[in-house]
């Protein structure tokens, strides 16, 4: 069984979120999704999500491609792997080639974890939605 893992804020759930989850599930048997806590979003992005953590988890849990939802309390992917033992970690292609994800590739290669870059859905993001609501 191939276990997959991806994370996100999933604020103002949109088609880009759905595309990532669908494409990830196509490549694994069991998909674990880490939903960023409100505190992590505030710390990392200096923003407060519009949708509460609890509601974002309920929304993501309702998606048929998702097998398990877990809180993402920090960006320590190795700690997540130690807990969930995933075989593949999925992320949007907009992160490919960044220092952060190049380091994750080096860190996970010896563990046999494949980093899979999924096509980014252009033209939509929670930031974009937030900006047009202003």
LUMFI-424827 format. One record per atom (N, C-alpha, C): x, y, z; residue number from 1; residue in three letters. Coordinates in Angstrom, 2 decimals, decimal comma. Example, Ala and Ser with C-alpha at 12.3 -4.5 7.8 and 13.67 -1.06 7.14 Angstrom:
REM residues 2
      c1      c2      c3 num residuo
   13,19   -5,69    7,80   1     ALA
   12,30   -4,50    7,80   1     ALA
   13,20   -3,30    7,80   1     ALA
   12,85   -2,25    7,08   2     SER
   13,67   -1,06    7,14   2     SER
   12,90    0,03    7,87   2     SER
This chain:
REM residues 134
      c1      c2      c3 num residuo
    0,85   -1,18    0,00   1     UNK
    0,00    0,00    0,00   1     UNK
    0,89    1,24    0,00   1     UNK
    0,62    2,16   -0,88   2     UNK
    1,36    3,41   -0,97   2     UNK
    0,62    4,48   -0,18   2     UNK
    1,32    5,05    0,80   3     UNK
    0,76    6,11    1,64   3     UNK
    1,29    7,44    1,14   3     UNK
    0,38    8,38    0,91   4     UNK
    0,75    9,71    0,46   4     UNK
    0,46   10,74    1,53   4     UNK
    1,17   11,85    1,44   5     UNK
    1,02   12,93    2,42   5     UNK
    1,12   14,27    1,71   5     UNK
    0,22   15,16    2,04   6     UNK
    0,31   16,54    1,57   6     UNK
   -0,24   17,44    2,66   6     UNK
    0,07   18,71    2,54   7     UNK
   -0,39   19,66    3,55   7     UNK
   -0,88   20,93    2,88   7     UNK
   -1,61   21,71    3,64   8     UNK
   -2,06   23,00    3,14   8     UNK
   -2,88   23,72    4,19   8     UNK
   -3,13   24,96    3,90   9     UNK
   -4,00   25,75    4,76   9     UNK
   -5,46   25,42    4,43   9     UNK
   -5,76   25,33    3,13  10     UNK
   -7,10   25,01    2,64  10     UNK
   -8,13   26,03    3,10  10     UNK
   -7,70   27,30    3,14  11     UNK
   -8,62   28,37    3,48  11     UNK
   -9,41   28,73    2,23  11     UNK
  -10,67   28,98    2,37  12     UNK
  -11,54   29,29    1,23  12     UNK
  -11,33   28,24    0,13  12     UNK
  -11,68   27,01    0,45  13     UNK
  -11,43   25,86   -0,41  13     UNK
  -11,85   26,16   -1,85  13     UNK
  -10,95   25,90   -2,78  14     UNK
  -11,19   26,22   -4,19  14     UNK
  -10,70   25,10   -5,10  14     UNK
  -10,87   25,26   -6,39  15     UNK
  -10,55   24,22   -7,37  15     UNK
   -9,08   23,83   -7,34  15     UNK
   -8,19   24,74   -7,03  16     UNK
   -6,77   24,40   -6,92  16     UNK
   -6,53   23,39   -5,81  16     UNK
   -7,22   23,58   -4,68  17     UNK
   -7,13   22,63   -3,58  17     UNK
   -7,64   21,25   -4,02  17     UNK
   -8,79   21,26   -4,65  18     UNK
   -9,38   19,99   -5,10  18     UNK
   -8,46   19,28   -6,10  18     UNK
   -7,87   20,03   -7,01  19     UNK
   -6,97   19,43   -8,00  19     UNK
   -5,77   18,77   -7,34  19     UNK
   -5,18   19,42   -6,34  20     UNK
   -4,03   18,83   -5,64  20     UNK
   -4,44   17,52   -4,97  20     UNK
   -5,56   17,53   -4,27  21     UNK
   -6,00   16,33   -3,55  21     UNK
   -6,34   15,20   -4,53  21     UNK
   -7,01   15,52   -5,62  22     UNK
   -7,36   14,50   -6,62  22     UNK
   -6,10   13,91   -7,25  22     UNK
   -5,19   14,77   -7,66  23     UNK
   -3,96   14,30   -8,32  23     UNK
   -3,10   13,49   -7,35  23     UNK
   -3,07   13,88   -6,09  24     UNK
   -2,31   13,12   -5,10  24     UNK
   -2,92   11,72   -4,92  24     UNK
   -4,23   11,68   -4,78  25     UNK
   -4,90   10,39   -4,55  25     UNK
   -4,73    9,45   -5,74  25     UNK
   -4,58    9,99   -6,93  26     UNK
   -4,34    9,15   -8,11  26     UNK
   -3,01    8,41   -8,02  26     UNK
   -2,12    8,87   -7,14  27     UNK
   -0,79    8,28   -7,05  27     UNK
   -0,52    7,55   -5,74  27     UNK
   -1,56    7,35   -4,95  28     UNK
   -1,36    6,60   -3,70  28     UNK
   -2,66    5,87   -3,34  28     UNK
   -2,52    4,94   -2,41  29     UNK
   -3,69    4,18   -1,94  29     UNK
   -4,37    4,83   -0,75  29     UNK
   -3,59    5,53    0,05  30     UNK
   -4,10    6,13    1,28  30     UNK
   -3,50    7,53    1,38  30     UNK
   -4,35    8,54    1,39  31     UNK
   -3,88    9,93    1,39  31     UNK
   -4,14   10,58    2,75  31     UNK
   -3,05   11,02    3,36  32     UNK
   -3,10   11,77    4,62  32     UNK
   -2,90   13,24    4,28  32     UNK
   -3,77   14,09    4,82  33     UNK
   -3,68   15,52    4,55  33     UNK
   -3,49   16,27    5,87  33     UNK
   -2,39   17,01    5,93  34     UNK
   -2,15   17,87    7,08  34     UNK
   -2,75   19,24    6,83  34     UNK
   -3,64   19,66    7,71  35     UNK
   -4,26   20,98    7,61  35     UNK
   -3,55   21,89    8,61  35     UNK
   -3,01   22,99    8,10  36     UNK
   -2,27   23,93    8,95  36     UNK
   -3,17   24,53   10,02  36     UNK
   -2,67   24,55   11,24  37     UNK
   -3,42   25,17   12,33  37     UNK
   -3,46   26,69   12,14  37     UNK
   -4,41   27,32   12,78  38     UNK
   -4,50   28,79   12,72  38     UNK
   -3,20   29,43   13,21  38     UNK
   -2,61   28,84   14,26  39     UNK
   -1,38   29,39   14,83  39     UNK
   -0,23   29,30   13,83  39     UNK
   -0,14   28,19   13,11  40     UNK
    0,93   28,04   12,12  40     UNK
    0,76   29,04   10,99  40     UNK
   -0,46   29,23   10,52  41     UNK
   -0,71   30,19    9,44  41     UNK
   -0,36   31,60    9,91  41     UNK
   -0,75   31,94   11,12  42     UNK
   -0,44   33,26   11,65  42     UNK
    1,08   33,46   11,74  42     UNK
    1,78   32,43   12,20  43     UNK
    3,23   32,52   12,35  43     UNK
    3,93   32,59   10,99  43     UNK
    3,54   31,73   10,05  44     UNK
    4,23   31,63    8,76  44     UNK
    3,84   32,72    7,76  44     UNK
    2,56   33,05    7,73  45     UNK
    2,08   33,98    6,70  45     UNK
    1,62   35,31    7,26  45     UNK
    1,63   35,42    8,59  46     UNK
    1,15   36,64    9,25  46     UNK
   -0,27   36,98    8,82  46     UNK
   -1,07   35,92    8,66  47     UNK
   -2,49   36,07    8,30  47     UNK
   -3,32   35,16    9,19  47     UNK
   -4,52   35,55    9,42  48     UNK
   -5,48   34,69   10,11  48     UNK
   -6,40   34,10    9,06  48     UNK
   -6,53   32,77    9,02  49     UNK
   -7,43   32,18    8,03  49     UNK
   -8,86   32,70    8,21  49     UNK
   -9,55   32,81    7,11  50     UNK
  -10,95   33,25    7,14  50     UNK
  -11,84   32,13    7,70  50     UNK
  -11,53   30,90    7,30  51     UNK
  -12,27   29,72    7,77  51     UNK
  -11,50   29,13    8,95  51     UNK
  -12,20   28,80   10,03  52     UNK
  -11,53   28,27   11,22  52     UNK
  -10,86   26,94   10,93  52     UNK
   -9,86   26,60   11,74  53     UNK
   -9,15   25,33   11,62  53     UNK
  -10,12   24,16   11,65  53     UNK
  -11,03   24,17   12,60  54     UNK
  -11,98   23,06   12,75  54     UNK
  -12,84   22,90   11,49  54     UNK
  -13,31   24,00   10,94  55     UNK
  -14,14   23,93    9,73  55     UNK
  -13,31   23,52    8,52  55     UNK
  -12,07   24,00    8,43  56     UNK
  -11,21   23,60    7,31  56     UNK
  -10,96   22,10    7,36  56     UNK
  -10,76   21,56    8,56  57     UNK
  -10,59   20,10    8,69  57     UNK
  -11,84   19,35    8,25  57     UNK
  -13,01   19,83    8,65  58     UNK
  -14,27   19,18    8,25  58     UNK
  -14,45   19,22    6,74  58     UNK
  -14,10   20,33    6,12  59     UNK
  -14,22   20,44    4,66  59     UNK
  -13,30   19,44    3,98  59     UNK
  -12,04   19,41    4,40  60     UNK
  -11,07   18,50    3,78  60     UNK
  -11,45   17,04    4,04  60     UNK
  -11,93   16,72    5,24  61     UNK
  -12,37   15,35    5,54  61     UNK
  -13,49   14,90    4,63  61     UNK
  -14,31   15,82    4,17  62     UNK
  -15,47   15,48    3,34  62     UNK
  -15,09   15,18    1,89  62     UNK
  -13,87   15,47    1,49  63     UNK
  -13,43   15,25    0,12  63     UNK
  -13,14   13,76   -0,05  63     UNK
  -13,70   13,16   -1,07  64     UNK
  -13,61   11,71   -1,25  64     UNK
  -12,19   11,20   -1,49  64     UNK
  -11,29   12,07   -1,89  65     UNK
   -9,91   11,66   -2,15  65     UNK
   -9,09   11,54   -0,88  65     UNK
   -9,59   12,08    0,22  66     UNK
   -8,85   12,17    1,48  66     UNK
   -9,23   11,01    2,40  66     UNK
   -8,21   10,31    2,89  67     UNK
   -8,46    9,19    3,79  67     UNK
   -8,29    9,57    5,26  67     UNK
   -7,43   10,54    5,53  68     UNK
   -7,20   10,95    6,92  68     UNK
   -6,75   12,40    6,94  68     UNK
   -7,29   13,16    7,89  69     UNK
   -6,89   14,55    8,10  69     UNK
   -6,17   14,64    9,44  69     UNK
   -5,03   15,32    9,44  70     UNK
   -4,25   15,51   10,65  70     UNK
   -3,88   16,99   10,76  70     UNK
   -3,66   17,49   11,98  71     UNK
   -3,23   18,88   12,11  71     UNK
   -1,77   19,03   11,70  71     UNK
   -1,47   20,11   10,99  72     UNK
   -0,08   20,46   10,72  72     UNK
    0,27   21,60   11,67  72     UNK
    1,04   21,28   12,71  73     UNK
    1,36   22,28   13,73  73     UNK
    2,68   23,00   13,45  73     UNK
    3,51   22,41   12,57  74     UNK
    4,76   23,04   12,16  74     UNK
    5,12   22,51   10,78  74     UNK
    6,22   23,02   10,22  75     UNK
    6,63   22,62    8,88  75     UNK
    7,69   21,53    8,89  75     UNK
    7,83   20,83   10,03  76     UNK
    8,82   19,79   10,15  76     UNK
    8,29   18,51    9,48  76     UNK
    8,64   18,36    8,20  77     UNK
    8,14   17,23    7,41  77     UNK
    8,74   15,91    7,88  77     UNK
    9,97   15,94    8,39  78     UNK
   10,59   14,71    8,89  78     UNK
    9,83   14,19   10,10  78     UNK
    9,43   15,09   10,98  79     UNK
    8,63   14,66   12,14  79     UNK
    7,30   14,06   11,68  79     UNK
    6,70   14,64   10,64  80     UNK
    5,46   14,08   10,10  80     UNK
    5,71   12,69    9,56  80     UNK
    6,83   12,51    8,83  81     UNK
    7,15   11,20    8,29  81     UNK
    7,37   10,18    9,42  81     UNK
    8,05   10,59   10,47  82     UNK
    8,28    9,68   11,60  82     UNK
    6,96    9,22   12,20  82     UNK
    5,97   10,07   12,16  83     UNK
    4,66    9,73   12,72  83     UNK
    3,79    8,93   11,75  83     UNK
    3,78    9,30   10,45  84     UNK
    2,83    8,71    9,50  84     UNK
    3,46    7,75    8,50  84     UNK
    4,79    7,73    8,37  85     UNK
    5,52    6,79    7,50  85     UNK
    4,97    6,76    6,07  85     UNK
    4,83    7,92    5,47  86     UNK
    4,33    8,01    4,10  86     UNK
    5,44    7,65    3,11  86     UNK
    5,00    7,21    1,93  87     UNK
    5,92    6,83    0,85  87     UNK
    6,13    7,96   -0,15  87     UNK
    5,13    8,81   -0,28  88     UNK
    5,19    9,93   -1,22  88     UNK
    4,69   11,18   -0,52  88     UNK
    5,36   12,29   -0,80  89     UNK
    4,90   13,57   -0,29  89     UNK
    4,59   14,46   -1,49  89     UNK
    3,40   15,01   -1,51  90     UNK
    2,90   15,78   -2,64  90     UNK
    2,92   17,28   -2,33  90     UNK
    3,29   18,05   -3,36  91     UNK
    3,32   19,50   -3,22  91     UNK
    3,08   20,10   -4,60  91     UNK
    2,62   21,32   -4,64  92     UNK
    2,38   21,99   -5,92  92     UNK
    3,67   22,28   -6,66  92     UNK
    3,59   22,26   -7,97  93     UNK
    4,77   22,47   -8,81  93     UNK
    5,37   23,86   -8,65  93     UNK
    4,61   24,79   -8,09  94     UNK
    5,15   26,12   -7,86  94     UNK
    6,27   26,12   -6,82  94     UNK
    6,41   25,04   -6,06  95     UNK
    7,47   24,91   -5,06  95     UNK
    8,72   24,21   -5,61  95     UNK
    8,60   23,60   -6,78  96     UNK
    9,73   22,85   -7,33  96     UNK
   10,92   23,78   -7,59  96     UNK
   12,10   23,32   -7,19  97     UNK
   13,32   24,09   -7,41  97     UNK
   13,62   25,11   -6,33  97     UNK
   12,74   25,25   -5,34  98     UNK
   13,01   26,19   -4,25  98     UNK
   14,00   25,55   -3,28  98     UNK
   14,71   26,39   -2,56  99     UNK
   15,68   25,88   -1,59  99     UNK
   15,01   24,96   -0,57  99     UNK
   13,83   25,35   -0,10 100     UNK
   13,12   24,55    0,90 100     UNK
   12,86   23,14    0,39 100     UNK
   12,32   23,03   -0,80 101     UNK
   11,95   21,70   -1,31 101     UNK
   13,15   20,94   -1,85 101     UNK
   14,18   21,62   -2,32 102     UNK
   15,43   20,93   -2,67 102     UNK
   16,01   20,27   -1,42 102     UNK
   15,93   20,97   -0,29 103     UNK
   16,41   20,39    0,98 103     UNK
   15,56   19,21    1,41 103     UNK
   14,23   19,32    1,23 104     UNK
   13,37   18,18    1,57 104     UNK
   13,72   16,97    0,69 104     UNK
   13,99   17,20   -0,60 105     UNK
   14,37   16,09   -1,48 105     UNK
   15,62   15,39   -0,95 105     UNK
   16,62   16,15   -0,56 106     UNK
   17,86   15,58   -0,01 106     UNK
   17,59   14,83    1,29 106     UNK
   16,75   15,41    2,12 107     UNK
   16,44   14,82    3,42 107     UNK
   15,69   13,49    3,28 107     UNK
   14,77   13,44    2,31 108     UNK
   13,91   12,26    2,20 108     UNK
   14,43   11,17    1,27 108     UNK
   15,36   11,51    0,40 109     UNK
   15,90   10,52   -0,55 109     UNK
   16,41    9,27    0,16 109     UNK
   17,23    9,40    1,22 110     UNK
   17,73    8,19    1,89 110     UNK
   16,63    7,36    2,56 110     UNK
   15,49    7,99    2,81 111     UNK
   14,37    7,29    3,45 111     UNK
   13,46    6,60    2,43 111     UNK
   13,74    6,84    1,15 112     UNK
   12,92    6,23    0,10 112     UNK
   11,60    6,95   -0,13 112     UNK
   11,48    8,17    0,37 113     UNK
   10,25    8,95    0,18 113     UNK
   10,40    9,76   -1,10 113     UNK
    9,41    9,61   -1,97 114     UNK
    9,40   10,36   -3,23 114     UNK
    8,67   11,68   -3,04 114     UNK
    9,30   12,77   -3,47 115     UNK
    8,63   14,07   -3,49 115     UNK
    8,01   14,21   -4,87 115     UNK
    6,70   14,40   -4,91 116     UNK
    5,97   14,49   -6,18 116     UNK
    5,43   15,90   -6,31 116     UNK
    5,81   16,56   -7,41 117     UNK
    5,34   17,91   -7,69 117     UNK
    4,13   17,83   -8,61 117     UNK
    3,01   18,31   -8,11 118     UNK
    1,76   18,25   -8,86 118     UNK
    1,51   19,58   -9,55 118     UNK
    0,90   19,53  -10,75 119     UNK
    0,66   20,78  -11,48 119     UNK
   -0,13   21,80  -10,66 119     UNK
    0,38   23,01  -10,64 120     UNK
   -0,29   24,11   -9,94 120     UNK
   -1,46   24,58  -10,81 120     UNK
   -2,58   24,87  -10,19 121     UNK
   -3,72   25,42  -10,90 121     UNK
   -3,56   26,94  -10,95 121     UNK
   -3,22   27,44  -12,12 122     UNK
   -2,98   28,87  -12,27 122     UNK
   -4,27   29,67  -12,17 122     UNK
   -4,13   30,90  -11,68 123     UNK
   -5,25   31,84  -11,67 123     UNK
   -6,14   31,78  -10,45 123     UNK
   -5,81   30,90   -9,48 124     UNK
   -6,65   30,82   -8,29 124     UNK
   -5,76   30,54   -7,08 124     UNK
   -6,08   31,22   -5,99 125     UNK
   -5,42   30,97   -4,70 125     UNK
   -6,29   31,61   -3,63 125     UNK
   -6,08   31,19   -2,41 126     UNK
   -6,83   31,81   -1,31 126     UNK
   -6,45   33,28   -1,18 126     UNK
   -5,17   33,60   -1,44 127     UNK
   -4,75   35,00   -1,39 127     UNK
   -5,49   35,82   -2,44 127     UNK
   -5,61   35,27   -3,64 128     UNK
   -6,35   35,95   -4,70 128     UNK
   -7,81   36,17   -4,28 128     UNK
   -8,44   35,14   -3,75 129     UNK
   -9,84   35,26   -3,30 129     UNK
   -9,97   36,29   -2,19 129     UNK
   -9,04   36,27   -1,26 130     UNK
   -9,06   37,23   -0,15 130     UNK
   -8,96   38,66   -0,69 130     UNK
   -8,09   38,85   -1,69 131     UNK
   -7,87   40,19   -2,25 131     UNK
   -9,11   40,71   -3,00 131     UNK
   -9,80   39,83   -3,72 132     UNK
  -10,97   40,33   -4,47 132     UNK
  -12,16   40,57   -3,55 132     UNK
  -12,12   40,01   -2,35 133     UNK
  -13,21   40,26   -1,39 133     UNK
  -13,04   41,58   -0,66 133     UNK
  -11,84   42,18   -0,77 134     UNK
  -11,59   43,45   -0,05 134     UNK
  -12,33   44,58   -0,72 134     UNK
